[in-house]
Amino acid sequence: MKVQKFSPEINKVYFIQKHTLIHILSGTGSIQVDFKNYQDWQQKAIFLEKGQYIKFLSDEFIVRKIEFSDDQKFYNNEVRVLFKHLISLGYIDLMECEDCQAFLSESMLETNSSDIIDISSKQWYWQNPFQANKEEYQVIFDTKDIIDKQFSNHLTNTELVDLINQKGYNAQTIVKNKIGLSIKNLMSAKRLIESQKEIAFTEKTIQEISYELGFKDTAYFNRVFKKSTGQTPKQFRENFDYKNRDLFTQNIIELLKKHHTQEKSLEFYADKVNLSVKALSKKVRAKMNTSLGQLIRLELINTAKLMLIDGENINAIAHQLGFEEANHFSTFFKHYSGTTPSDFKSKKYNS
């Protein structure tokens, strides 16, 4: 087990070379994993597998990274649930797992690495994110294993389902009922992520990438990619800007941190960067894979959480964040965080 504590550079791509646990100790803002942005990472242990990447869209983070060396353990049926992501991140909610919190405390970093994996696996099943039993989870993750191996072969949906169902169960129904996506959807999502990685991180031609992913027609690949991302492969490569990391992202985040409590209009930020609202919104979407409105809301929620943790009165928080009424703030907070300010405060203090 290798433990590293560091302050990641803003917008830098950190490739995951070994099965890894990411514990964000402090900071505010979004993280990005495999081209998806996540805001709700606080108080969570995030598990990433080899081949993924993580990027921090703020320069305030302090992160603990724990790399595990026993690769074989992660292909165990009980353990793979942590790392083999389906529709979101694999994580453990530390507010609901005292043993996990204890392991990640400063005094216990020399503990056997298998301990945190075993504890987390049990916790994951207890959290039960897809409301399935263990047998159903094995069907779902067997399906994901096959998709990860077959995504470039362009099997028809029938061929893929037949391959999965050779094990004697109706995977199509279980997957659809439990995670709300068809096997075809999962296959398409896997193929999209892999195509994005090839476009963003290699210098291969678009034609090479399309052929490697099983597309015989590059023009068709371009159409499929644009329909999924809103950008052509060429535009996606230019906007992701893997090597140069221009300052646009950092400048937008700094503006939001400075002004979000008082300024919530898109026009204000567009004026600050000398762009029209439409041009700024389009550039934010292309560069950061999210909307400007979502970034503003994220800053407000993060600030509110910090103030609640510090024990500030809900009425005072509402006023400081520019809400006319405390109930308006409470409604906003619950809508975007999933809990009321009072419940968040109570859970935090009782965790």
VENDA-V556856 format. One record per run of one state. SS is the DSSP state (hx for helix, st for strand, lp for the rest). FROM is the first residue (numbers start at 0). TO is the last residue. Records with the same first field share a line. If there is no record, write none. Layout:
SS: FROM-TO  FROM-TO
This chain:
lp: 0-0  6-8  10-11  15-18  26-29  33-34  38-42  48-51  56-60  67-69  75-78  83-88  96-96  103-104  108-111  127-132  153-155  165-169  179-181  201-204  212-216  229-231  240-246  259-264  272-275  288-290  309-312  320-324  337-339  350-350
st: 1-5  9-9  12-14  19-25  30-32  35-37  43-47  52-55  61-66  89-92
hx: 70-74  79-82  93-95  97-102  105-107  112-126  133-152  156-164  170-178  182-200  205-211  217-228  232-239  247-258  265-271  276-287  291-308  313-319  325-336  340-349
